[in-house]
Amino acid sequence: MPVFLLSSQQFYIFVLNLNLMTEDQLKIAANFEARVRQLMFLCDNLREQNIDLKSQLAIQKSSNDSLTEEVKQLNKKYDTLKMARIISVNQADFEGAKSRISKLVREVDDCIKLLNNK
């Protein structure tokens, strides 16, 4: 008894007793076998694509994580610089205000001296 064996990794189809099959049935079986082989080929290709895509996804996630961490660090630096600028501006304003007050005090002293001289 001849046996037709269609195999893939875990897929087997057995067609027994070919002597009892008609010409049309043999054509149908051959067509079926060709289509199943084509499906198995496509399935293997899809598995390979899936593996590649998973690898690419892992790389992108890693890149995304490192860029997210870099953004966090840059935001911290930005906040620190912003605070330093606020402090320096306040210090400069303080120095400017101090010099203006000193100038006003001198002008008032000069006015008092002028009034006392008259």
C-alpha positions in Angstrom: 0.0 0.0 0.0 1.6 3.3 -1.1 1.4 6.2 1.4 1.5 9.9 0.6 3.1 11.9 3.3 2.8 15.7 3.4 5.0 17.0 6.2 6.0 20.2 7.8 7.5 20.7 11.2 4.5 19.3 13.1 1.9 18.8 10.4 1.3 15.5 8.6 -1.4 14.5 6.2 -1.7 10.9 5.2 -3.5 9.8 2.0 -3.9 6.0 2.0 -4.7 3.6 -0.7 -4.0 5.6 -3.9 -5.2 2.8 -6.1 -8.8 3.5 -5.1 -8.6 7.2 -6.0 -9.9 8.5 -9.3 -8.1 10.9 -11.6 -10.1 13.9 -10.3 -9.5 12.9 -6.7 -5.7 12.7 -7.4 -5.8 16.2 -9.0 -7.7 17.5 -6.0 -5.2 15.8 -3.6 -2.3 17.3 -5.6 -3.9 20.7 -5.6 -4.6 20.4 -1.8 -1.0 19.3 -1.2 0.4 22.3 -3.2 -1.8 24.8 -1.3 -0.9 23.3 2.1 2.8 23.6 1.1 2.2 27.2 0.1 0.5 27.9 3.4 3.3 26.3 5.3 5.9 28.4 3.4 3.9 31.6 4.1 3.6 30.6 7.8 7.4 30.1 8.0 7.9 33.5 6.4 5.5 35.1 8.8 7.3 33.5 11.7 10.6 35.0 10.5 9.0 38.4 10.0 7.6 38.2 13.5 11.0 37.4 15.0 12.5 40.3 13.1 9.8 42.7 14.2 10.1 41.6 17.8 13.9 42.3 17.6 13.3 45.7 16.1 10.7 46.5 18.7 13.1 45.6 21.5 15.7 47.9 20.0 13.2 50.7 19.7 12.0 50.2 23.2 15.6 50.4 24.4 16.3 53.5 22.4 13.0 55.0 23.7 14.0 54.3 27.3 17.4 55.9 26.9 15.9 58.9 25.3 13.3 59.3 28.0 16.0 59.1 30.6 18.0 61.8 28.7 14.9 64.0 28.6 14.5 63.7 32.3 18.1 64.6 32.9 17.8 67.6 30.6 14.6 68.8 32.3 16.5 68.6 35.7 19.3 70.7 34.3 16.9 73.2 32.8 15.1 73.6 36.1 18.5 74.1 37.9 19.5 76.7 35.3 16.2 78.4 35.6 16.5 78.6 39.4 20.1 79.9 39.1 19.0 82.6 36.7 16.2 83.6 39.1 18.7 83.9 41.9 21.2 85.8 39.8 18.5 88.2 38.5 17.3 88.8 42.0 20.9 89.3 43.1 21.5 91.8 40.3 18.2 93.6 41.1 19.3 93.7 44.7 22.7 95.3 43.8 20.9 97.7 41.4 18.4 98.7 44.0 21.1 99.1 46.6 23.1 101.5 44.4 19.9 103.5 43.5 19.1 103.9 47.2 22.6 105.0 48.0 22.4 107.5 45.2 19.1 108.8 46.5 20.5 109.0 50.1 23.4 111.1 48.7 21.1 113.4 46.8 19.0 113.9 50.0 22.2 114.6 51.9 23.2 117.1 49.3 19.8 118.8 49.5 20.0 119.0 53.3 23.4 120.5 53.1 22.2 123.1 50.6 19.2 123.9 52.9 21.5 124.3 55.9 23.8 126.6 54.0 21.1 129.1 53.2 
